[in-house]
Amino acid sequence: MITRRLETALQDALDRSPAVALMGPRQVGKTTLALDLSDQRPAIYLDLENRLDLQKVSDIAAFHEENQGKLIILDEIQRLPEIFAPLRGIIDKERRKGNKTGQFLFLGSASMELLQQSSESLAGRISYLELHAIDALEYAQGDENINNLWLRGGFPESLLAKDNEQSFDWRADFIRTYLERDIPQLGPRIPAKTLERFWTMLAHNQGATLNASVLARNLEVSSTTIGRYLDLMTDLLLVRRLQPWSANISKRLVKAPKTYVRDSGITHCLLNIHQTNELLGHPVVGGSWEGFVIENILSVTPPRVQSFYYRTPGGAEIDLVLEFSPKEKWAIEIKRKSSPALSKGFHIGCEDIGADKRFVVYSGTDRFPLGEGITAISLSGLMEEILHHK
């Protein structure tokens, strides 16, 4: 059993807000976290994909009245978006009684739908948290476990499987279920084979800037359609779209976003990579490691911190820029090798954006200076640095 770091934050959110929305892709551990929570306080759990549970909340006001004093946990809340409107009245009524916290916990796997509906009806009454896949601080102790986490990804069932083949089979089933069952229920009908090809193309181009016209040509659809596909996969928390850093500087900047399949294990399954040795010899190895490191870093980055990449046509480039405030920016370069070497482009990029801190994340464990204010650091070391940042 792996202890999830978000558990404390979830408890705190319920202690200060009447409603909390916990978002994350399917099978990432939201339900397990919620059920563990229900052992610590009076609670009732309903799965809105279960017909009987769905019927129970057809009159949510009566159901809430019957379960006074309990935390009501509603799983797969995006299945019933219309429930948010009556919830506002229920929460406000409880506020007048002096009950201001810990009434509802929503679990959802489609961020945009959940955010839209809840922000329209529950503004000022709801807190949002995202449960990321298991990360390096929660799981890995040493290089061997880091490689295991990188290969299998952070979905609990995949990561904790008996062996690599069982892990791979779980991920293949996960992909198939999303394509054939979940996505058709959540959005417009898209042929599963077409979406699988699109997902696989993104995996092949892990960490590349988006070229919608090339993807459109390969799939024989329009660039607008590619945009819709990408929006859908992003909203389902399966793909990350990393925007370019932009500011009022004299240099021309690359303006297309970079795309990453968020879970490294899913990336490797889409590319039919079963073992670490296969991964190390695959052309995607650099992009896969970069996406894995970025996803781990962002799993510990506070929501207020904005993330970008930086690139100019002239060759200045930073893999990840964290903007803690307009006056504090961190530049992060990602290297898979155990002896990191920096290009001139990273130094130029740091000067361009005025980076306050400069890090190179590499596959080793030691921390040491590289000159010019740059620090070589392990992935877990940088994650700790962000967690303890004030």
C-alpha positions in Angstrom: 0.0 0.0 0.0 1.5 3.3 -1.1 0.5 6.4 1.0 -0.6 9.2 -1.2 0.7 12.6 -0.3 -2.6 14.3 -1.3 -4.4 12.6 1.6 -3.5 15.3 4.1 -4.4 18.1 1.6 -7.8 16.4 1.0 -8.5 16.3 4.7 -7.6 20.0 5.0 -9.7 21.0 2.1 -12.8 19.2 3.6 -12.1 21.0 6.9 -12.3 24.4 5.3 -14.8 24.0 2.4 -18.4 22.6 2.2 -17.5 20.8 -1.1 -14.3 19.4 -2.6 -13.8 18.2 -6.1 -11.0 15.5 -6.5 -10.1 15.1 -10.1 -7.8 12.7 -11.9 -7.9 10.1 -14.7 -9.7 6.8 -14.2 -7.9 4.2 -12.0 -5.4 6.7 -10.6 -6.6 6.0 -7.0 -9.4 8.6 -6.3 -11.9 6.0 -5.1 -9.3 4.3 -2.8 -8.4 7.6 -1.3 -12.0 8.5 -0.7 -12.9 5.2 0.8 -9.9 5.5 3.2 -11.2 8.9 4.1 -14.7 7.4 4.8 -13.1 5.2 7.5 -12.0 8.3 9.4 -15.2 10.3 9.4 -19.0 9.5 8.9 -19.5 9.2 5.2 -21.6 7.5 2.5 -20.1 6.6 -0.9 -22.2 6.5 -4.1 -20.9 5.4 -7.6 -22.9 7.3 -10.2 -22.1 4.7 -12.8 -24.2 2.3 -10.6 -27.9 2.6 -11.6 -29.2 2.1 -8.0 -26.8 4.8 -6.6 -27.8 7.1 -9.4 -31.4 6.7 -8.5 -30.7 7.5 -4.8 -29.6 11.0 -5.7 -32.4 11.8 -8.1 -33.7 13.9 -5.3 -30.4 15.1 -3.8 -32.0 17.4 -1.2 -34.0 14.5 0.3 -31.0 12.2 0.2 -28.9 14.9 2.0 -31.6 15.3 4.6 -31.6 11.6 5.2 -27.9 11.5 5.7 -27.4 14.6 7.8 -23.9 14.9 9.4 -22.3 12.5 6.8 -19.8 13.4 4.1 -21.5 12.4 0.8 -19.0 11.1 -1.7 -20.2 11.1 -5.3 -18.0 9.2 -7.7 -17.9 9.9 -11.5 -19.7 13.2 -10.9 -19.4 14.2 -14.6 -22.1 11.6 -15.3 -24.6 13.9 -13.5 -23.6 17.5 -14.1 -27.1 18.8 -13.4 -26.7 17.9 -9.7 -24.6 21.0 -9.1 -27.5 23.5 -9.3 -29.5 22.1 -6.3 -26.3 21.5 -4.4 -25.8 25.3 -4.1 -29.1 25.7 -2.2 -28.3 22.7 0.1 -24.8 24.1 1.0 -26.2 27.6 1.6 -28.9 26.2 3.9 -26.4 24.2 5.9 -24.2 27.4 6.2 -27.1 29.2 7.8 -27.3 26.4 10.4 -23.6 26.8 11.0 -22.4 23.7 9.0 -19.8 25.2 6.8 -17.4 22.4 5.9 -17.1 18.7 4.8 -20.5 18.1 3.2 -19.7 16.8 -0.3 -16.7 15.1 -2.0 -16.9 14.8 -5.8 -14.7 12.4 -7.7 -14.3 13.1 -11.4 -12.2 11.9 -14.4 -13.1 14.7 -16.8 -11.7 18.0 -15.6 -13.3 20.5 -18.0 -16.9 19.3 -17.6 -16.5 19.1 -13.8 -14.9 22.6 -13.6 -17.5 24.2 -15.9 -20.5 22.8 -14.0 -19.2 23.4 -10.5 -17.8 26.8 -11.2 -21.2 27.9 -12.6 -23.1 26.7 -9.5 -20.7 26.4 -6.6 -18.5 29.5 -6.9 -17.0 30.2 -3.5 -18.3 27.0 -2.1 -15.9 24.4 -3.6 -12.2 23.5 -3.5 -10.4 21.7 -6.3 -7.6 19.1 -6.0 -6.0 16.9 -8.6 -4.7 13.4 -7.8 -1.7 12.7 -10.0 -0.4 9.3 -10.7 2.0 7.8 -8.1 5.2 9.9 -8.3 8.9 9.4 -7.4 8.6 10.7 -3.9 5.7 8.4 -3.1 7.2 5.3 -4.6 10.8 5.3 -5.7 13.8 4.8 -3.5 16.9 4.5 -5.7 17.6 4.3 -9.4 16.1 0.8 -9.8 12.7 1.9 -8.6 12.9 5.1 -10.6 13.3 3.0 -13.7 10.4 0.8 -12.8 8.2 3.8 -12.2 9.3 5.3 -15.5 8.7 2.1 -17.5 5.3 1.2 -15.9 4.0 4.6 -15.1 2.2 5.7 -12.0 -1.2 4.1 -12.2 -1.3 1.8 -9.1 -2.5 -1.4 -10.8 0.2 -1.0 -13.5 3.0 0.0 -11.1 2.3 -2.7 -8.5 1.7 -5.6 -11.0 3.6 -8.9 -10.4 5.8 -8.4 -13.4 6.2 -6.2 -16.5 4.0 -8.3 -18.7 1.0 -8.1 -16.3 1.7 -4.4 -16.0 1.7 -4.1 -19.8 -1.6 -6.1 -20.1 -3.3 -3.9 -17.5 -2.3 -0.7 -19.5 -3.4 -2.2 -22.8 -6.9 -3.0 -21.2 -6.9 0.6 -19.7 -6.4 2.1 -23.2 -9.0 -0.1 -24.8 -11.6 0.7 -22.1 -11.0 4.4 -22.5 -11.3 4.2 -26.3 -14.3 1.9 -26.6 -16.3 2.7 -23.5 -15.4 5.9 -21.6 -14.7 8.4 -24.3 -17.8 7.6 -26.3 -19.9 8.2 -23.2 -18.2 11.6 -22.4 -18.1 13.3 -25.7 -18.9 13.3 -29.4 -18.6 10.0 -31.2 -15.0 9.5 -32.4 -14.0 6.2 -34.1 -11.9 4.3 -31.5 -9.3 3.3 -34.1 -8.8 7.0 -35.2 -8.4 8.2 -31.6 -6.0 5.3 -30.9 -3.9 6.4 -33.9 -3.9 10.0 -32.7 -2.9 8.9 -29.1 -0.1 6.8 -30.5 1.1 9.6 -32.7 1.4 11.8 -29.7 3.4 9.1 -27.9 5.8 8.9 -30.9 6.2 12.7 -30.7 6.5 12.9 -26.9 7.7 16.3 -26.0 7.6 17.7 -29.5 5.9 21.0 -30.4 2.4 20.4 -31.8 2.2 20.3 -35.6 -1.5 20.0 -36.2 -1.2 20.0 -40.0 1.1 17.0 -40.1 -1.1 15.0 -37.6 -4.2 16.0 -39.7 -2.6 14.8 -42.9 -1.6 11.5 -41.4 -5.1 10.9 -39.9 -6.9 12.4 -43.0 -8.8 14.9 -41.0 -8.7 18.7 -40.6 -6.4 20.6 -38.3 -9.6 21.8 -36.5 -10.5 18.2 -35.8 -7.0 17.6 -34.4 -7.6 20.5 -32.1 -10.8 18.9 -30.9 -9.1 15.5 -30.3 -6.3 17.2 -28.3 -8.8 19.2 -26.2 -10.7 16.0 -25.4 -7.5 14.1 -24.3 -6.3 17.1 -22.3 -9.7 17.4 -20.6 -9.6 13.7 -19.7 -6.2 14.4 -18.0 -4.5 11.9 -20.3 -2.4 14.4 -22.3 -0.6 17.5 -21.1 -0.3 20.6 -23.3 2.7 22.6 -22.1 2.4 26.2 -23.3 5.3 28.3 -24.5 6.6 31.0 -22.2 5.9 34.4 -23.6 6.7 37.9 -22.5 7.4 41.3 -24.0 10.9 40.6 -25.1 12.5 41.5 -28.4 13.2 37.9 -29.5 10.9 35.8 -31.7 9.6 32.8 -29.8 8.3 29.4 -30.7 4.5 29.7 -30.1 3.2 26.2 -30.6 2.6 24.1 -27.4 4.5 20.9 -26.6 2.4 17.8 -26.0 3.1 14.9 -23.6 1.1 11.7 -22.9 1.0 12.3 -19.2 1.7 8.8 -17.9 5.0 7.3 -19.1 3.6 3.7 -18.8 0.7 4.6 -21.2 3.3 6.1 -23.6 5.3 2.9 -23.6 2.2 0.7 -24.0 1.1 2.7 -27.0 4.5 2.2 -28.5 4.6 -1.6 -27.6 7.6 -1.2 -25.3 7.5 -4.0 -22.7 11.0 -3.8 -21.0 13.5 -1.2 -19.8 16.1 -2.4 -22.3 13.6 -2.0 -25.2 12.9 1.6 -23.9 16.6 2.5 -23.7 17.1 1.6 -27.3 13.9 3.3 -28.6 14.0 6.7 -30.4 11.4 8.0 -27.9 13.6 7.4 -24.9 14.6 11.1 -24.5 11.1 12.5 -24.9 9.7 9.8 -22.6 12.2 10.7 -19.8 11.5 14.4 -20.3 7.7 13.8 -20.0 8.2 11.5 -17.0 10.3 14.1 -15.2 8.0 17.0 -16.0 4.9 15.1 -14.8 6.6 14.2 -11.5 7.7 17.8 -11.0 4.2 19.2 -11.7 2.7 16.7 -9.3 4.3 18.6 -6.4 4.0 22.1 -7.9 1.3 24.3 -6.2 -1.7 25.2 -8.5 -0.7 28.9 -8.3 2.6 28.2 -10.1 2.5 28.5 -13.9 4.5 26.1 -16.0 5.9 26.7 -19.5 8.7 25.8 -21.8 10.9 28.3 -23.6 12.3 28.2 -27.1 13.4 30.6 -29.8 14.1 29.8 -33.5 17.7 30.8 -32.7 18.2 27.8 -30.4 17.7 29.2 -26.9 15.7 26.5 -25.0 14.5 25.6 -21.5 12.6 22.3 -21.0 10.5 23.6 -18.1 9.9 27.1 -16.7 8.2 27.4 -13.3 6.8 30.9 -12.6 6.1 31.2 -8.9 5.4 34.9 -9.4 6.2 37.5 -11.9 9.4 38.1 -9.9 10.5 34.5 -9.4 11.1 32.0 -12.2 12.9 28.7 -12.2 14.6 27.3 -15.3 14.8 23.5 -15.4 16.7 21.4 -18.0 16.2 17.7 -18.1 19.0 15.2 -19.0 18.7 11.4 -18.9 22.5 10.9 -18.7 24.3 10.5 -15.4 26.9 13.2 -16.4 24.8 16.2 -17.5 26.2 18.5 -20.1 24.5 21.8 -20.9 24.1 23.4 -24.3 24.7 27.1 -24.9 20.9 27.5 -25.6 20.0 26.8 -22.0 22.4 29.6 -20.7 20.9 32.0 -23.3 17.3 31.0 -22.3 18.0 31.6 -18.6 19.3 35.1 -19.4 16.3 35.8 -21.7 13.7 35.0 -19.0 15.7 36.3 -16.1 15.7 32.9 -14.3 16.2 33.2 -10.5 17.1 29.6 -10.0 18.6 27.2 -12.6 18.5 23.4 -12.3 19.5 20.4 -14.3 17.6 17.3 -13.4 19.6 14.2 -14.3 19.5 10.5 -13.5 22.1 10.5 -10.7 21.5 11.1 -7.0 24.2 13.7 -6.1 23.6 17.4 -5.9 26.4 19.6 -7.1 27.1 23.0 -8.8 27.7 23.3 -12.5 28.8 26.9 -12.5 26.9 30.1 -13.5 24.3 29.5 -10.8 23.3 26.1 -12.2 22.7 23.2 -9.9 22.6 19.5 -11.0 20.0 17.7 -8.9 18.1 14.4 -8.9 14.4 14.3 -9.7 13.4 13.5 -6.1 15.8 16.3 -4.9 14.1 18.9 -7.1 10.6 17.7 -6.0 11.6 18.1 -2.4 13.0 21.6 -3.2 9.6 22.6 -4.7 7.6 21.1 -1.7 9.7 23.1 0.8 9.6 26.3 -1.2 8.1 29.3 0.6 
